[in-house]
Structures are given as structure tokens and as C-alpha cells.
Amino acid sequence: MADIANRYPENIAGKYYVDSNCIDCDLCRETAPSNFGRNDDGGYSYVFKQPSTPEEEKQCTEAKEGCPVEAIGDNG
């Protein structure tokens, strides 16, 4: 389960975030490319844009549910 205390600083403020459990598998970036980006230097994903449409919300939820290490948090 994602821990807000371990969230990456690149995450934009809001409901979704990625924490330090991320293994850079690319699932979230493929599932919700409008919301998740990659820190190339650190090799991890982060939320660069919170969902603003029902479709983006659905994609972020799908990414969270599919994350193999539960690194995506949802403070909603």
C-alpha cells in the first residue's frame, strides 16, 4: 500500500501520488499517459497532472489497481 510519507516530491499536489515503492515498470504511464510521467534520473514514475476528466479518473484508478507493488496512492 502506498504511503504518503514516502511520496516522490515531483508528484503534483492532489488525490493521486506515487511513492518510493515504484519499480519503474511503466504500467501507470501506459495506462494513464496524460497523468503519469517518468523521472529519468531516478527511474520512477510520478503524477505530473491530476485527473481532470472522468476518463482520466478512470485511467488513474486502473493504474492504481494494476500497480504490481502498490506504489500509487489515492487520498480521495
C-alpha positions in Angstrom: 0.0 0.0 0.0 1.4 3.4 -1.0 2.5 5.7 1.9 2.0 9.4 1.5 5.1 10.0 3.8 7.2 8.3 1.1 5.7 10.1 -1.9 8.1 11.5 -4.5 8.5 15.3 -4.5 7.7 15.5 -8.2 4.1 14.5 -7.6 1.8 17.4 -8.2 -0.5 18.1 -5.2 -3.8 16.3 -5.3 -5.5 12.9 -4.9 -3.0 10.6 -6.7 0.7 10.2 -6.0 3.5 7.6 -6.4 5.7 6.6 -3.5 9.2 5.2 -3.2 8.0 1.6 -3.8 7.8 2.3 -7.6 9.8 -0.2 -9.6 9.6 1.8 -12.9 7.5 -0.9 -14.6 5.8 1.6 -16.9 2.3 0.3 -16.3 0.9 3.6 -15.0 2.5 5.6 -17.8 0.9 3.3 -20.4 -2.4 3.2 -18.6 -2.8 6.9 -17.8 -0.2 8.7 -20.0 -1.9 12.1 -19.5 -1.2 11.9 -15.8 1.9 9.9 -15.1 5.4 10.7 -16.1 8.9 9.3 -15.5 11.8 10.7 -13.6 14.6 9.5 -16.0 17.4 10.2 -13.5 15.8 8.3 -10.6 14.0 5.6 -12.7 10.5 6.0 -11.2 7.0 7.3 -12.1 5.2 10.3 -10.6 1.9 12.2 -11.1 2.5 15.3 -13.2 -1.2 16.1 -13.7 -4.1 15.2 -11.5 -7.1 13.8 -13.5 -9.5 16.5 -14.8 -12.0 14.4 -16.7 -14.0 11.2 -15.9 -11.8 9.3 -18.5 -8.6 10.4 -16.8 -10.0 9.5 -13.4 -10.9 6.0 -14.7 -7.4 5.6 -16.1 -5.7 6.7 -12.9 -7.9 4.3 -10.9 -7.0 1.5 -13.3 -3.3 2.3 -13.0 -3.5 2.3 -9.2 -5.4 -1.0 -9.1 -2.9 -2.6 -11.6 0.3 -1.4 -9.9 2.3 -4.6 -9.1 3.9 -3.0 -6.0 1.0 -0.8 -4.8 3.2 2.3 -5.2 0.2 4.5 -6.4 -1.7 6.2 -3.6 -5.1 7.8 -3.6 -6.0 10.3 -1.0 -9.6 10.6 -2.1 
